[in-house]
């Protein structure tokens, strides 16, 4: 069956049921052909509804509580090392510069740019640093990074 | 709080608290997160809307991801057999909780219904684990073969979702990391149910 942009193979669902053990297989075999089709359709609809719903999950929302159409700025080292300084300044620092200047001096703001350039330089030249940052993944916490 | 939880009352209380805690909070406020409930997210007078108006700079609004997933998990399950399946899951649980002989025989009571998102997983696994005793006691009258097939098919998906729920509740997790976990969950469910995503082009 196919709903919107997803397709589920009927045999795949039957295999999924049988993968849950011989008990599940016995319950399935006890059904007549019509009920088997019905149960496969129900499970397939459930799966597609679940995946479609999860695809639309996004934490950042706009003023109407709809998903925000742009991503949050990069903050983790493994993200920052692949952002060019010009892009970092334009897309991250400039957006928040007014806010920084409320509490920080111009010099301190420029230090952020310098820190970013230094991070990229160390990533390029220092093998140990590169190895550490390359090991960071989705499970690395902000404070650990 | 012993008064009504309207957005205005919550807003006044929150402002009073934050003013006492840190008077400059309106300048430093970066983000406001909520459970997505209307009192929180209402576009005209929701608490988050009021907070973003009083903040000096742009505030990132966040709708708690586990709360969003909770809505999806519940609505997907309620879609099975037009809602009859989930209704049976819970009414069956209530019935089993009153079967004292069965409880003594199994040495365990069916989990109590709660609104927590992990509940469906606990109850489905309970049915699977004590299937023989439950079927023998109820003489197969209360649970059909089709009901058991759906239970066995749905339980692993709910298991996977609960694992992701636990990860998403980590206190130091970033929003960007949450997205990775959701994508991983979608990938797992796509594999579990053999879903093929069709390229629109």
Interface residues (C-beta under 8 A of the other chain):
Chain A: X2 X5 X6 X7 X8 X9 X12 X13 X15 X16 X17 X20 X21 X23 X24 X27 X28 X30 X31 X35 X38 X39 X42 X43 X44 X45 X46 X47 X48 X49 X50 X51 X53 X54 X55 X57 X58 X59 X60 X61 X62 X63 X64 X65 X68 X71 X72 X74 X75 X76 X79 X96 X98 X99 X102 X103 X138 X139 X141 X142 X143
Chain B: X27 X28 X36 X41 X43 X49 X52 X56 X57 X60 X61 X62 X63 X64 X65 X68 X69 X71 X72 X73 X75 X76 X77 X79 X80 X81 X85 X131 X145 X146 X148 X149 X150 X152 X153 X154 X155 X156 X157 X170 X172 X173 X174 X175 X176 X177 X178 X179 X180 X181 X182 X184 X185 X186 X189 X190 X192 X193 X194 X195 X196 X197 X198 X200
